[in-house]
Amino acid sequence: MIRMLVNLDGLDAAMRSLAAAGRETTPLMRDLGQLMREATQDAFEEERDPVTGAKWAPLSPAYRRQRMEAGHDGKILQLSGELATSITLQYGNGFARVGTNWPHAAAHQFGARTRAHVIRARFKRSLRFMGSGGKPVFRREVSHPGSVIPARPFLGVGEAEREEMRELVARHLKQIFI
């Protein structure tokens, strides 16, 4: 008769550690969330879609000129800095999310189109703007045809971040058994 004796002394403790790690994931979620937030910060810095790496659509020539005349020559989506600074990280047991509650964020993330509308003078008798000949033009109202805001995604993670996330999860699980 052949007898085999298996020592399982450490298995019970390892199984309890694994179960505990599955119940409390907050440290892992914090680290994963920080990676997501860094990807978003990089998107603003590099003016690129964090998922695909594609450059954001450039500003229209008219809007670029308007910004320059007002003394703003900074990066796209950072005229006031409100959007970039509104990015928040939330995490807890079983979740991590990065996002913003800035009112116009979705229009920039996904793109948008404004409807045609009439602009009327409200506080003065007329609107004033520069005409094509460089002379001021005065009107009580003007018809605006609407605007197209191209998508400039700033939320998301690319393949490099996904790989870092896989490594983080693997390290987290490895610590359970050490």
N, C-alpha and C positions, 0 to 999 in steps of 0.2 A: 504494500500500500504506500502511495505517495501522499505526503502531507505538505501543505503549504501554509505558512503562517504569514499574515500581512499585518503590519503595524499601521494603524490608522489614527494614532494619537493626535497628530497635527491637523488631520482632515476636519474634525469637528470644529476646531477653532477657526480654520480657514473658511468653512461654510458659514459660520456665524458672522465673520468679517465681511464676506461677500453679501450676505443678506442685509447687514447694516449699511454697507456702502450703497446698495440699491435703494434703501429707504431714505438716505440723506445724501443728496447730490449737490447741495448748495455750493460747496467749494469748486466743484467741477463746473457748474453752471456759471459761476462768477468768472472763471478763467475763459470759458467759451464766449461769454458775453463781451469780455475785454477784447478778444480777437475780432469779434464783429464790430465793435466800436472803432478799433484801430483801422479796420478796412474802410469804414465810413470816413474817418478822418483823412485817410490816404486818398480817398476819392475826391474830397474837396481840395486837397493839396495838389493832386496831379490832374484834376479836371477830367477824370475818367470814370467810366462805369465800373464799379468794383467787381461785377460778375464777369463781364466779357473783356474788360480792359480797353474797350473802345473809347476814343476821345469824345468828350461832349460836343454837341453841335456848337459852332461859334455863335457869338452874339450877332444880331443883324447889324449891318453897317450903320443904319440910322440910330439904333440904340447904343452902339459902341460910341458913336460921335456924341450923342447926348450925354453919356457917362463921362467922356473925356472933357467935354465943356464944363461939366459940373465938378471936375477935379477928381473923378474916380477912375483910376486906371488899374484897379485890383482884379482879382480872379473872378471868374464866372460864379454866380450864385453867392457872392460874398460882398455885395454892395454895402449892406449894413452889418453883416456878420451874424444876424439874428438866426438864420437857418442853421448854420454850422454850429453855433453855440447852443441851439435848442435840442441837439441830439442827446438822448438820455439812454442809460443802461439800467435795466431792471432785471433782477435775477432772484431766484429762490430755489426751493427744493423742486426739481423737475422742470424748471423753465429758465430761459434767458432770452431777453428781447432788447433790441436796440431800435429806437424810433424817435419820432418827434410829434408834437402836437401843434407845430407852427401852422397857421391857417393855409398857407399857399404851398406847403410841402408836397402834397399829392400832385399838384399841377406840374411841379418841377420833376418829380420822380417818374411820372407816367406820361407827361405831356398833356396839353389842354388846348382848347380853342374857345375864345370868348365870342359871345354873340355880337352881331352887329347892333349898334345902339346909337342913340342921339346924345350928344354932350351939349348941355345948355349952360349959359352963364347964370350963376346963382347969386353971386355976391357983388357983381359989377354989372354994368349994362351990356358988356360984350366980352367975348373971349379974344385974346390976343395971341397970335403965333406968327412965326416967320413964314412968308410965302416963298415960292420957288425962286423968285428974283432977289431974295435976300431982304425984301421990304416987309415991314409988319403988316399983318392982315387982321382985321377986326370982324367978328361975326357974333351974332346972338346965339347961334347954335351950329353945330357941325354934325354930320353923319359919320360915325366911325364904322368901318367895315368889319371890325372884329380882328382879333389877333390870333396867331398860332404860336403857342409856346412849345418848343420841342422838348421831348423827354430828355432829361439829364439825370439819369439814375445815380443816386448817392448811397442808397441802402442795398445791402446784399454782400455776399462773399463769393470769391472766385475759387478756382481749384487749389491754389496755393494755401488759402485759408482753410479750405476743407481738409486738406492734408494735415495741416497743423492741428485742426480739431480732432482728427482721427488719432494723431499722436498724443494729444492731451488725454483723450479717453483711454487710450492704451496705458499711458503712465498712471492714470488714476486707478485703473483696474490692477495694474502691476503692484502698486503700493498696498493693495488689499492683502496680497499674498505674501508680502515681505514681513 
